[in-house]
Amino acid sequence: MSRGSVVRREAVRRSRRTGTAVFLACTALASALGADSELSAQSLFSVGGLGSPVEGLDARARALGSVGIGLPGYSFYAYDPTGAAGVPAPLLQVSMQPTWGVVTGGEEDQEFRATRFPQLSFAYPVGETGTAFFTYSAFLDQRWRLAEADTANLGGEQVLITDEFESDGGISQLSVGWAQSLGETLAVGAAAGLYTGRLRRTLSRTFSAEDLGVEIPPYVAGGEWTTTGPRAILGVRWDPRPIVRVAASVEWSGDLDVEPAQGTERGAQKVDLPIVYRLGGAANLTSDLSLVASFSYADFNGESSGLGAQSSEGAEISWGTGLEFTALRILGRGLPLRLGYRAVDYPFQFEGSSVKETVISGGFGYAFAANDDYPTALLEVGVERGGRTAGAPEEEEFWRATLSLRLSGG
């Protein structure tokens, strides 16, 4: 038997024995990158392997530092079922969100990047005071790639190998609901829906043909999982004065079930998501300047056992505030300018430390077409500069842009 055949059989045998273990450890490896590793498209601060948190917010909410509730005017989010109450015409809104970031603190800086579509919403007024709506928004993103170079002892010789881990998928929220105006100052709303998603993870190991002296096909292993779970949300909005707005919502989620698809043997997971409370409001400081503020709270104590080794039993607390200036006009159309600040304490850990995020943001909007004071074609732009830290050497800094297009009429 030739040396090439022996080495080939030894490489395949060892790859099959170690491939599954390496594949199952890919999330841990993503948080322990070495100098010869490369990561793209995913934050290191992932929720126990389920993914990086993504919120279904538009550019206006991002620019104002909002958690997605209590904004003045018509605000349309999965977290605020009263936001669509009173819209005068059918409305369609879609957002796109590119992100660029860098992880510092290790032996070598690591870049990550992604482009997501965090929000798709549709609302249709029914009768004089009701609005039916549909939302499809992002929840957790699981798109990333990790490449790591190493050596392995095959047949008594050190051979260069390259492991590539790739994850493609995510978890989204799909909801249908109703918003009802109750007079001039009060509105209520409710929505129900599902968490839904699909995840595919692949490990491929390639061997250096130069070291082996023979070409060996790469070893490939992987799996696929589906995610489902119910959700429901109730909300109320009160405008005690024309210049003041207050809104609140309560979101319930059932078990988030992660199930292996046919042909995948392992990886079933069940996560109990907590109730989320949100409160927001806005007030006019002058006729052209508004102050907004919002807050959300979710208690993961006793609920996070399904999140994996990176989880902790704590609360997710998010708050933000911002200013909107509406006096500026270009070509006869309003050009509102926005500034915001937001902070998030996540309930999970990274290498034993709590994860915190802070963001400074800004943006603007422009109505290309309007009917009286109601915009029928509106472009919103939000830009954020933020960072995440967990007390560990690794820190993240990122730029995030959100573009939203709203069309209304009919």
N, C-alpha and C positions, 0 to 999 in steps of 0.2 A: 504494500500500500504506500502511495506517495506521501511525502511530507505535507503537500498541500491538502490532501484529503484528510489526513489526521488533524491538522490545524482547523480545517473547515468544520469537521464533526465536533471537535472540542469547543469551538466558538459557538456553534448552534446549541450544543448541550448546555453550556454555561449561560447563554443568553436566555434560554427558555426557563432555566431554574431561577434566574434573578430578575427576569423581566417583569413579572407580576408584582414582586415586592417593590421594585423601583417605581413602577407605575402608580401603585397605591400611595407612595410617599411623595408624589410630585408636588402636592400643595406645600408640604413642609420644605422641600427643596427650594420652592419659589421664594420662601422667606429666609433663606440662608444662602444667598448667591455668593459665589466666589469670583475671583478675578477672571476666570475663563468662562463665565456664564453670561447669557444675554437674555433679557426679559423685555417683552413688548406687550402693549395693549391692556395691561391690568395693573391696578394698584396692588402694592404688597399687603395693604391692610384689608384683607378679605375676611368675610364672616365665616370662620371655621371651614373654609373650602367651598361654601355655598356661593360665594361671589363677592364682588365689590358693590357696596350700596349705590344705587342710582335712583334719583327721584324724578317723578313725572311732572316737572315744572317747566313753564315756558320762560322766555327770555326776560319778560318783565319781572316775574317773581325772583329770578336769579339776580337781576340787576339791583333789586331792592332788598336783598338778603332775606326774603320771606320763606317761610316753610310751606306756603301755599294756601293760606286762608286769610280772610278779612281784608283783602285789597279793595280799594275804591273802584267804582265802575263795575264792568262785567269781567270777572276773573273765573276761569274755567279749569278746575283741577279735580283729580280723583280724590283729593283730600278735603274738598269743600263742596258738598252736594248742593249748597244753596247758591253757589257762584253764578249759575246759569239762570237763576230766577229773574224773570222780567225781560229777557232778551227779546227785542222786537222782531227779529227775523232769524231764519235758519243760519247756523254758524258752523263753520269747519275750521279747525286749528291743528297745525302740525309743527313740530319742532325738530331741529337737528342740532347736535352738540358734539363738536370736536374737542378733544382734550390732549394736551401735551404736558408731560411731567418728567421729573428726574428724581431718582432716589440717591441720596448722598449719605456718607458716613461709613461706607464699606471701603474695601481696598480700591474699588473703582466705581465711579458714578454709573448708574444704570438708568437708561431712558425708557419711558413707556408712553404709549399714545393709543388713542381710540377715537372712533367716531360712532356716536349712538343716535338713536331716534327716540328720545325719552317720552314723547307724548303725541298722541293722536286723539282728538276730541271732536264730537259732533253734538249739536243741540238743535232741538226743533220745538218752537213754541206751539202749544196746544190750547185752544180757547183763549180766554182773556188773561188768565193768571197762571197757567201751568206751562212747564217746560220738560219735555222728555230729553234725555241725554245719554250718550255713550262715550266711554273713555277707555283707551288702551294705552297703558303707560309702563315704563320700565320700573323694575324693583331691585333686582340683583344682576350684575353683569359678570359673566364667566368666560370672557374671551381673553385668552392670554397665550403666550408661547414662551417656553424656556429652553435654551440650548446650553448644555454643559459638557465640556471636554474633560476626559480622564484617561487613565490607562488601566488595562486588565492583564492579568497573567494567564496566557493561553499557551498550553504546551510548553511551559517553562520559559516563555518569552513575553516581554512587556509589549503590549499592542495598544496603540492609540485608538480610543473609542469616542464616539460622540453620541450623547443621549439628547433627544429632542422630545419635549413634552408640549403638547398642544391641547388647549381646551377651547371649545367653541360652543356657545350657547348662552342662556340666561333665563331669568324668571321675570315674567311680566304680570301686570294686573289688568284684568278685563272686567268692566263693570257697566251695568245699565241702571238708570235711575230716573227720579222725578224730582223736580224743584217746584215749589208752590209758593206764590206770593200771597200773603195774608194782609191785605190793606197796603198802605203806603210805607210802613216802617218795619214790617216783619215778614220773614220768609223761612220756610222749612224745606228740608230735602232729605232724600234717602236713596241709597244705591246698594246693589248686591252684585256679586260676581265671583270670579275665580282667580287664583294664582295659576298660571300655566307656563310651562317651559320645557325645553329639551336641552340636554347637555351631552356632548360627545368629547371624550378624552382619548388621546392617542399617545403612546410612547413608541418611538422608533430608535433603534440602536444601530449605528453604522460602524464598521471596522476599517481601519486603515489598510488598504490594499498594499501600500508600500511596505508596511511593517510585516504583513503576513506573507507577502509574495504571491498572493492568490486573491482573486476577486470573490467576495462573499456578499450575497444579497443582505440588505438590512433586516434586522428582526423587528417586527411590528406587533404591538399588542394594544388593546384598548377596550373601551366599553361605551355604552350609551344608556342614559337615564332620562325618565320623564318626571315632571314635577306638577302636582295638582294640589289644590286646597281652596276652601271657600273663604270669602270675605264679605263684610257688610259694613255700612257706614251711615250714621245719622248726623244731621247738622241743623243749625239754626243761625239766623242772621237778624240783627236788630240795628236799625238806624234811628236812634232816639232823636237826632237832629239832622238836618240836611248836611251838616259838616262833620258828622261823627258816625262811624260804623264799628260794630262789634260782631264777631262771628266765632262759633265754636263747633267742633265735631268730635265724635267718638267712633273709632274704627275697631271692629272685632274681626279676628282671623281664627279660623279653625286650624287643625293640624296641617302642616305643610309636608306632604308625602313625596319622598324621592324614591322612585321605583326603577329597578333595572329593566331595560328593554330586553326583548327576546335575544338570546345569545350572550347576554351579560349576566354573570353569576353572582356578583357581589356588589355592595354599595347601597343597599336599601337604607333609608334614613327617614326619621320622623322628627319634625321640629315643631314645638308648640310656640307660636308667635303670640306676643302679649297684646293687650288692648292698648291702643294709641289715642292719647288725648291731645287735641290741638285747640289753640286759642289765638285769635288775631284781631287786629283792629286798625283803624285809620282815622286821622283827624286833620282837618284843614287848618294850618297855622295862619295862612293868608289865603286870598282868593287864588293864588297861583302856586302855593307851596303846601304839600301834604306830608305828614309824618305817618309812617306805617311801622307796626311792630307785630311780632308773632312768636309763638312758643309751642313746642310739642314735647310730650313725655310718654315714654314706654318703659314699663318695669319688667326687666328680664329676670328678676330674682325667682329662682325655682322653675324657670321656663326654658333655660338655655342648654339643657343637658344634651340636646341633639346637635349642637353647633360645632362640636369637635374640640380638639385640644387647645385651640386659640381662644375659646370662648371664656367669658367670665360672667358671674352672676351680678349684674348691675343694672343701671337704668340708662337708656338712651335719652339724652336731653339736648334739644336743639332750640336755639333762639336767634332772632335776627331783627334788625331795624334798618330803616332806610328813609330817604327823602326823595320826593318827586316834584320837579319844577316844570310847570306847564305853560309859562308865558311865552317861550320862544316859538316863533313861527317862521317857516321857510316856504316860499311859493304859495302863500296863503293857507298852508296847512300847519297844524300844531306839531311841534317837535319836542315832546316831553323828555327831559333829562333826569337821570336817576343815579343815586349813589346808595350803597348799602354795606352792611357788615353782618356777618353771621358766624356763630360758633356752635360746634357739635361735640358732645361727649358721647363716644360710641360705647355700647355695652360689652364689646368683645375686647380681647387683649391681643397684643403682638409681642411675643417673646416675654410674656409675664408682666407687661405694662399696659395701662389703659391708653386708648387711642383718642387723641383730640384733634379737631380740625378747626381752623380759622380761615375766613375768606373775606377779602375786600373786593367789592364789585361796583360796576357802573354800567350804564347803557342808555339807550334812547329808543324811541318809537317814531314811526312816520306813517301817516295815513295817505295812501296813494289815491283813495277814493272815499267819499263820505256822503251820507244822506243827512243833511242838517248837521247836528253834532255827533252823529253815530257813524263811526268808521266802517266802511264795507270792504275795504282792502287795506290791511294793516300789516306792516313789517315791524317786528321787535328785535332788538339786538341787546344782548347782555354779555359782558366780559368779566371774568373772575380771576383773581390772583390769590391762590390759597396754599396752604401747607398742612401736612399731617405729621404728628409726632407721637411717639409712644415711650419717651424716656430712654429709648435704645439708641445706639449709634446711628441707625438708619433713620432718615427723615425724608419726607416727600415734599417737593414743591411743584406746583402745577399751574398752568394757564388753562382755563376752560371758557369756551365761547358757546353761546346758545343763540340760535337764529329761529324765530318763530314767525309763521305766516298765518294770518287769520282772514278768512273770506266769509262774507255774510251778505245776504240778500234773498230775493225771491218773493 
